[in-house]
Amino acid sequence: MDVFKEQNVVRLQDSRDTGKKVLFTVTAIMIAATIFLFTFGTVIMMLGMLLTAGALYGGYYLVTGLYIEYEYILTNGEMDFDKIMAQRTRKRLTTVKLGTVTEFGKADPEQDFEGAETYVVATANDPEQQDYYLRVKHGTLGDTVIYFTPNEEMIELMKQFFPRELRR
Protein backbone atom coordinates (compact mmCIF):
# COMPACT_ATOMS: atom_id res chain seq x y z
CA MET A 1 0.00 0.00 0.00
CA ASP A 2 1.35 3.40 -0.96
CA VAL A 3 1.70 6.04 1.72
CA PHE A 4 1.46 9.73 0.86
CA LYS A 5 0.95 12.58 3.32
CA GLU A 6 1.58 16.33 3.09
CA GLN A 7 1.66 18.75 5.99
CA ASN A 8 2.12 22.51 5.83
CA VAL A 9 3.39 24.36 8.88
CA VAL A 10 3.31 28.16 9.00
CA ARG A 11 6.30 29.68 10.77
CA LEU A 12 5.26 32.23 13.37
CA GLN A 13 6.87 35.65 13.18
CA ASP A 14 9.21 36.62 16.02
CA SER A 15 10.70 39.95 17.09
CA ARG A 16 13.61 39.62 14.64
CA ASP A 17 11.16 39.26 11.76
CA THR A 18 9.25 42.33 12.95
CA GLY A 19 12.49 44.28 13.13
CA LYS A 20 13.42 43.22 9.61
CA LYS A 21 9.98 44.27 8.33
CA VAL A 22 10.36 47.73 9.87
CA LEU A 23 13.92 48.07 8.56
CA PHE A 24 12.98 47.01 5.01
CA THR A 25 9.92 49.29 4.96
CA VAL A 26 11.74 52.37 6.27
CA THR A 27 14.71 51.81 3.97
CA ALA A 28 12.48 51.40 0.89
CA ILE A 29 10.54 54.55 1.73
CA MET A 30 13.73 56.55 2.33
CA ILE A 31 15.28 55.38 -0.94
CA ALA A 32 12.07 56.08 -2.86
CA ALA A 33 11.71 59.55 -1.30
CA THR A 34 15.35 60.42 -2.03
CA ILE A 35 15.10 59.36 -5.66
CA PHE A 36 11.83 61.22 -6.11
CA LEU A 37 13.13 64.43 -4.51
CA PHE A 38 16.34 64.48 -6.55
CA THR A 39 14.58 63.87 -9.86
CA PHE A 40 11.45 65.99 -9.29
CA GLY A 41 11.20 68.78 -11.86
CA THR A 42 14.18 67.59 -13.87
CA VAL A 43 14.52 66.06 -17.30
CA ILE A 44 14.86 62.57 -15.80
CA MET A 45 11.67 62.81 -13.76
CA MET A 46 10.07 59.83 -15.53
CA LEU A 47 13.12 57.69 -14.82
CA GLY A 48 12.99 58.88 -11.21
CA MET A 49 9.35 57.83 -10.91
CA LEU A 50 10.19 54.38 -12.29
CA LEU A 51 13.10 54.02 -9.84
CA THR A 52 10.84 55.21 -7.00
CA ALA A 53 8.25 52.58 -7.88
CA GLY A 54 11.04 49.98 -8.14
CA ALA A 55 12.36 50.86 -4.67
CA LEU A 56 8.87 50.58 -3.16
CA TYR A 57 8.26 47.26 -4.91
CA GLY A 58 11.65 45.98 -3.70
CA GLY A 59 10.68 46.82 -0.12
CA TYR A 60 7.34 45.05 -0.56
CA TYR A 61 9.09 41.99 -2.03
CA LEU A 62 11.53 41.79 0.90
CA VAL A 63 8.83 42.24 3.55
CA THR A 64 6.52 39.62 2.08
CA GLY A 65 9.50 37.26 1.69
CA LEU A 66 9.58 36.99 5.48
CA TYR A 67 6.33 35.01 5.46
CA ILE A 68 7.61 31.44 5.60
CA GLU A 69 5.95 28.08 5.76
CA TYR A 70 7.39 24.59 5.67
CA GLU A 71 5.98 21.60 3.86
CA TYR A 72 6.68 18.03 4.90
CA ILE A 73 5.93 15.40 2.27
CA LEU A 74 6.01 11.71 3.14
CA THR A 75 6.03 9.35 0.16
CA ASN A 76 6.64 5.64 0.73
CA GLY A 77 9.48 5.98 3.22
CA GLU A 78 11.01 9.17 1.81
CA MET A 79 10.46 12.48 3.53
CA ASP A 80 10.93 15.82 1.77
CA PHE A 81 11.35 19.07 3.69
CA ASP A 82 10.55 22.20 1.66
CA LYS A 83 10.65 25.88 2.58
CA ILE A 84 8.00 28.10 0.97
CA MET A 85 8.60 31.85 1.06
CA ALA A 86 5.64 34.19 0.55
CA GLN A 87 3.80 31.44 -1.36
CA ARG A 88 5.88 32.29 -4.42
CA THR A 89 9.22 30.53 -3.95
CA ARG A 90 9.83 26.92 -2.96
CA LYS A 91 13.19 25.56 -1.88
CA ARG A 92 13.93 21.90 -1.15
CA LEU A 93 15.78 21.79 2.16
CA THR A 94 16.49 18.07 2.13
CA THR A 95 15.12 14.63 1.33
CA VAL A 96 15.73 11.72 3.70
CA LYS A 97 15.02 8.02 3.61
CA LEU A 98 13.29 7.18 6.89
CA GLY A 99 15.01 3.80 6.90
CA THR A 100 18.30 5.61 7.63
CA VAL A 101 17.00 7.36 10.77
CA THR A 102 19.27 6.74 13.76
CA GLU A 103 17.37 8.86 16.32
CA PHE A 104 13.88 10.32 16.62
CA GLY A 105 12.24 12.14 19.49
CA LYS A 106 10.88 15.33 20.98
CA ALA A 107 13.24 18.25 20.54
CA ASP A 108 14.89 19.61 23.66
CA PRO A 109 16.71 22.97 23.41
CA GLU A 110 19.46 21.73 25.71
CA GLN A 111 20.05 18.52 23.77
CA ASP A 112 23.53 18.28 22.25
CA PHE A 113 24.00 16.36 19.02
CA GLU A 114 27.69 15.63 19.17
CA GLY A 115 29.23 14.89 15.80
CA ALA A 116 26.35 16.24 13.69
CA GLU A 117 27.59 17.82 10.48
CA THR A 118 24.40 19.48 9.26
CA TYR A 119 21.35 20.98 10.97
CA VAL A 120 18.08 21.63 9.14
CA VAL A 121 15.49 23.73 10.98
CA ALA A 122 11.93 23.56 9.60
CA THR A 123 9.84 24.29 12.70
CA ALA A 124 6.70 26.34 13.29
CA ASN A 125 8.52 28.55 15.85
CA ASP A 126 5.42 28.12 18.02
CA PRO A 127 5.83 27.39 21.75
CA GLU A 128 2.37 25.78 21.83
CA GLN A 129 3.36 23.08 19.32
CA GLN A 130 5.81 20.27 20.01
CA ASP A 131 8.94 20.16 17.88
CA TYR A 132 10.63 16.86 17.01
CA TYR A 133 13.99 15.91 15.61
CA LEU A 134 15.27 13.29 13.21
CA ARG A 135 18.90 12.26 13.07
CA VAL A 136 19.86 10.55 9.83
CA LYS A 137 22.89 9.40 7.90
CA HIS A 138 22.38 11.43 4.73
CA GLY A 139 24.23 10.52 1.55
CA THR A 140 25.53 14.02 0.76
CA LEU A 141 25.00 15.98 4.00
CA GLY A 142 26.54 13.39 6.32
CA ASP A 143 25.26 13.08 9.89
CA THR A 144 22.20 15.37 9.76
CA VAL A 145 19.78 16.57 12.44
CA ILE A 146 16.40 17.86 11.25
CA TYR A 147 14.10 19.86 13.53
CA PHE A 148 10.46 19.98 12.47
CA THR A 149 6.88 20.21 13.79
CA PRO A 150 4.84 17.21 12.59
CA ASN A 151 1.30 16.43 13.68
CA GLU A 152 0.36 13.09 15.28
CA GLU A 153 -0.88 11.57 12.02
CA MET A 154 2.43 12.35 10.29
CA ILE A 155 4.40 10.85 13.19
CA GLU A 156 2.42 7.60 13.06
CA LEU A 157 2.89 7.29 9.30
CA MET A 158 6.62 8.00 9.62
CA LYS A 159 7.17 5.40 12.33
CA GLN A 160 6.27 2.50 10.08
CA PHE A 161 9.30 3.28 7.90
CA PHE A 162 11.80 3.66 10.77
CA PRO A 163 14.31 0.89 11.51
CA ARG A 164 12.87 -1.74 13.84
CA GLU A 165 14.64 -0.46 16.99
CA LEU A 166 13.07 3.01 16.64
CA ARG A 167 9.43 1.99 16.03
CA ARG A 168 8.56 2.03 19.74
N, C-alpha and C positions, 0 to 999 in steps of 0.2 A: 504494500500500500504506500502510495506517495504521500509525503508530508510537505505541506507548504503553509507558511504562516508569515504574515507581515505585521510589524508593529511600528507605529510612529510615536516618537516621544518629543515633545516640544521642550526646548531648553528654556528655563526661566531666566529672566534678565536679572543681573546683580548690579551692585553699585558701580563696578568698573564699566559695565555696558552703558549705564546711564551717563557716566562721565564721558565716555567716548561719543555718545549721541550728542551731548551738549557741545563738546569740542568740535565735532564735525560740522554741526549746524552753525555755530558761531563763526568758524573759519570760512565756511562756504559763503555766508552772508557778508563777511568782511571782504573777501576776495571779490565777490560780485559788486559790492558797493564801490570798492576802489576802482575796479575796471570801468564801471559806469561813470563815476565822477571824472576820471581822467579822459574819457572819450566823449563826454557829453558836449555837444555843440561843436565838435570837430568834424573833419572830413571822414574820419574812420568811426563815426558814431554807429553805423550799422554793424561793423565788425565788433565794436564794443558791446553792443546789445547781444550779439550771438555769444560772445565770450562770457557775458554776465549770465545768460541762460545756461550755458555749459557749466559754469561754476556752481550754480544752484542745483542743476541736475546731478552733478558729481557729488554734492553734499547729500542729496536725497538718496543716491545709489549707495553711498557708504553707510548712511544711517539704517536703511532698510536691510543692508547686508548683515546687520547684527542680529537679525531675527533668524535663529538657528533651530532646526529640528533634526533628529536622528532617526534613521529607519533601520530596523533590524529585520532581515529576511532570512528565514530558515527554509532550506530546500533540501530534503533528503540527506541530512547529516552535514550540510555545509551552511555556514552562517555568514551572511554579508552584513557589514556595518557601513552605512552611508551617512554622510553629512549633507543636509540640504540647507542652503543659505537663501533666505528670502523667497523661497519657493520658485527660484529661477535657476539655481546652480546646484548640481549634485556632484559630490565627490566621494568616491569609494575609499573608505578608510582602510579596510582590510577584509579579507575573506579567510575564514578558518574552517578546517575540518574538525567537527566535534569529536571525532575518534582520537584526535591528538591532544585532547585536553588533559592536563596533568593535575590541575586544581580548579575547583569551583566553589564559591561560597558567597556569603554576604560580605560586602566591602566594609572594611574598618579603616578609618583614617590613620590609625597608628600602626597598621600592618606594614611590615617591611618585606619586600620581595627581593631578596638578595639574589644577585646574579641575573636579574631581568635586563634584557637589552633594549626592549621597546615597550613603551606604554601608549595605549590608545584609550582616550577618554571620550565616551559617547553617552554621558549621563544627562538626566533631566535637570540637574542642579536644583532639585527640590528636596528640602529636608523632610517633607511628609511622605516621600516615596523611598523605598529601600533600593539601594544600589547593590549590584553584585559584581563579581569579578570572574574572569576566566583566565587561566594561565595555560598557554599552549606552546608547543614547539612548532613554530611557523617555518616554512621552507625558506623564505627570503628574509624575514624579519628576526629570525632566531627565537630566543626565549622571550615571549611576548605576554604582557598582562593587559587585559581589556576590561575597562570599567564601563558598565552599562546599567540600564534601568528596565529590566524586562518585567512583564506582568506574570501572574501565576500560570496562565495557560502556556505562555512561551517557555517558561522554565520546565514545565512538565513535558512538553514536546522535545525540548533539548535533551533532557535527561535520558531519553531512550537511545540516543546516539553516543552518549559518553562511554568510555571504557567501563568494564564491569565493576571495578573497584570504586568508581565515583557515582554509581547509580543510586546509592542510598539516599 
